[in-house]
Every structure is written in C-alpha cells, then in structure tokens.
Amino acid sequence: MTPLPRPLLHFTPPQGWMNDPNGLVYLDGEYHLFYQYHPESLVWGPMHWGHAVSRDLLRWEQLPIALFPDEHGTIFSGSAVYDHANSSGLVPGGGLVAMFSYHTQTQGLAYSSDRGRTWHKYEGNPVLPAKAENFRDPKVFAFGGHWTMVLAAGDHLEFYRSSNLTSWEQTGRFDAELEVGVWECPDLFPLVHQGREHWVLFLSVADKAPNGGSGTMYWVGNFDGSNFVAQTGPQWLDHGTDNYAGVTFNNAPEGQRLFLGWMNNWKYGREIPADSWRGAMTLPRVLTLESSGSQATEPRLVQRPVAALEKLYASGRSLVTGPVNGLLKLGHVTQPFDLKLRLESAEGVGAVLRWSGDDWAFEVHWDPAGQLTLHRSLPLSATFHPHFVLPVVMPLPASKNLSLRVVGDFTSLELFANEGRNVVTALVYPATFELELELLAAGTGVFLLGGQISTLQAPEPGI
Ligand code: FRU
C-alpha cells in the first residue's frame, strides 16, 4: 500500500488521535470545531479538546488546544453556546461557554471572551454531579429564553434547564426499548417541515448499528421545553460503518442545521491505518426534513454536503448517457472527486459501480428491489480488522430509478442516494489512489440517464 495521504476535504487533527466533534458553534463568521483529542498518541487516552475554526467548514485553521485535563479529570465530549447576554456572568460583553463531561461523568464549564482563542475553566466546576456510571456528553442550546440541555445517562436521556448555565434543574427524561450498548452524544434541534416545527433527537449508540459497531439514530417528535415525545420510531442517520457521535452547530447562520460526525467506528477505530494522525470528520452536511413515498406522514432526515463543496470543483466532465450493456468504462478519476449519476432499470436488473486499480476494486451494488451494498473487501492489505471487510448494506425504497452522489477523498467514500435521503459513510483503503471507474449491468434494460464527475481542488489551508 502506498503511504496514507491525508484527506483534502475532511478535517483531520494535526497529529495524534481524534474522536468525537465537540462544541460545534458559529460566532462572528467562524465555525468552531472542538474535538476529542489525544495529541501524544495514535490511540485514545487522556482526552483534551482540540480546536479549529473555519469560514466555510472546508478550509480549517488549526488553533491551540482549548481544554486540557485538570484536577477534576480529563475532558470528554460536550457542546458550546454563544452567551451573548452574559447570563452566566462569565463572559462580560458576551462570549463562548462550553459545557463538557469530565471522564468521572461530572459536568464542567469553560468560557472564552476572545472568540474562542483562550479558555478558562469555571471555578465552581463541576456544575452537575455524576448521577450514573455513564452520564455524559451534554448538548446545551438556547430555547425559550433559557438554556436547555440533553445528556446521556447510560440507558436513557435526561433534559435539564438553566437560566445561567451554572445551575441546572432536570425537566424530563427520554426512554426507549433499545439493546444498543451505552447511550452517548445526544443532540436535540428543531427543523421546519411542511410549515410545521418538528424536533429531531439524536442518539449515538456504542453497539448494534446497522452494519455493526457504533452508529447514530434519531427520532422526530415534539419538544415542549421540558420533554421530548417521539412521533416516529428510531431511524438510522447513516447506514455506513463510519459516522459516529455526530452533532449539529449551535447558532448557525440562516437557520441552517449543519452536521459533522466522526468518520470512524469504535469497533475498529483504534486499528485503522495511520502514521502520524488517526481520525477524520465527515463532510459538513446540511440537514433537512422531508417525506417521500409511503413515508408521506413520517418525516425523515435528509443530508447533503454543504454547497461550499461545489465551489471547489476544479474540472468536470459529463458521462456519456445511454444503455449500459455489460461493462461501461467511465474513465479515470482523480482524488478527491464528486460523482453524480442517475440510473434507470427498466426490467429490475441491478447495476454495479466499480472503482478499480491494478489488483483491487470497490463496488457499489444497486438492487432496484431495494438495496445498496458497498463492498470494500479488497485489497486484502486492508484486513486490519475482520469487521472492516464485511459488506455494508443499506435498504432503499424499491424503485426503478436511482440517483447517487459519491464524494471520495482518498480514504473515504460518502454515498448520498436519492438526494441525500439514504446515506452510507465508509472509510476505504485502496492500494492506489488513482481510480478507474466502471459501470456494470447484469442484464438488459439498465440506462445511465445522466452523470457528472468533478475533481475537487484542495481548500487552501487557513481562513
Ligand atoms: C463517544 C464517546 C463519548 C465520550 C467520548 C470520550 O465516542 O465515548 O461518550 O464523551 O467519546 O472520548
């Protein structure tokens, strides 16, 4: 295998180990990304909050580590808000306040009055004691003139309210019959759908994601400021193996709901190929609610890469449309790339999109009866963990049409099927990074209705 290149479109830490995104907040033209960080090692260890800022979520400037372990413990996941009215009394004139878990499962605060450049821990830490063995990952947001928090408490979620970020009162809890390991990294946010406000509740679970290991689920329902009541059953945010602990930005401009996830899986996360850094975030995605087909009454989340990605198109070409008889060579693809194609299968015959190099291939199998499967079992040099070579399967609504967008960035593929309604995020380790793209049909009646391959240029570093 050639040396591991860094992804160009995905955030990666300068060195060492990274897991969850933390403290996602927008302020004065900057998106702040904090992240679970162990700078001295390629594996998880005493956690810090690393920090970076961006103006478009694609060009990141690395900043000094924001939060270091202290006498109360190491710094686990959490969130950050813009306390513009200084309700906390910690940031005269307004500033950022972060709320995080210590590894002891108590909750602490830190604050910054200089656009997140320097951070101070609150003297009264911890502000909330540990109520359970697993009691962590506070997501705080402004709602109805006060602060609301959702927190994971082992096998349920708890909701809290505060007027000053320092003292918290529990308002409710959320239970669900799930056998999914420890509950982690919740989020709760409103989205308007068909003129009505709905609330989306996120939960990341350590085990039993659709293709194994860790994954994120969500419910759509109502939140009255105290409690969340689900109106849908749990849905998986992503059927890929590599989108975990994702949360959304507070205070994002234009009411947008912007998401980043950790592109990895605790099942094999410590073993993925790495030399000086380990871990990447997903592409930044815009979340909306839509309903379609038989789910007309049940809104579902839709994920699309932020529009800024398309500003990085360097060169592009349209694919020749027409019937796919056997094998259709789509040509050479340079990384990173953004591929969009539309397929039709008149007679129910499936098609395979295949990337290959000298002695390896990845394949996406489309079955119009209702399934998309990613095979990333080759090359064999990627067998760092037996789970990694299993097929990644995603159910789809049965349809003779498929629209598929694939963003590839050296060591990841993000598949957005049906305009982002069905998503697979997967790490991949090809033997070489020059790709030949092919489309194969197992019989007659498969048409390539349209397609475009764009090569993306690296965002310039810094902002
Ligand atoms: C999720 C998680 C969180 C925790 C953090 C520790 O990946 O386990 O629950 O706060 O990572 O790094």
Boltz pocket constraint, residues with backbone or C-beta under 6 A from the ligand:
constraints:
  - pocket:
      binder: B
      contacts: [[A, 19], [A, 20], [A, 36], [A, 47], [A, 75], [A, 76], [A, 77], [A, 78], [A, 101], [A, 136], [A, 137], [A, 183], [A, 184], [A, 185], [A, 245]]
      max_distance: 6.0
